[in-house]
């Protein structure tokens, strides 16, 4: 449950300007996660979320970049592992199936891992499309992603 909740938090902050723990709690409740302020505070600390300037004014929660906090990467790998249920290659494309509602969190993890040769990722509700430069790079990515599931 903790990893699903933290995956949901990553999805929420990537799609919304969340300025307070109260706003985050409301979004989590909408997604079916009953939380307390203490739980949200612990999750923010474990995910190492930071406050950055918001385009709408004030500050919003964001995740640290890879260069700022390499210790964050194990958490992203755990989120990926908890969300993904299947990986399939189709030439230079890789389709990743996730638990319903978790594709954005898993795609975010892929993007933050800065895997070479990924041209782009597109996430839906339960599916991610990863576009790679060629078939060989797609095969290599499938191996990397498969190892993350172990």
Order of alpha helices (4+ residues) and beta strands (2+ residues): alpha-alpha-alpha-beta-beta-alpha-beta-beta-alpha-beta-beta-alpha
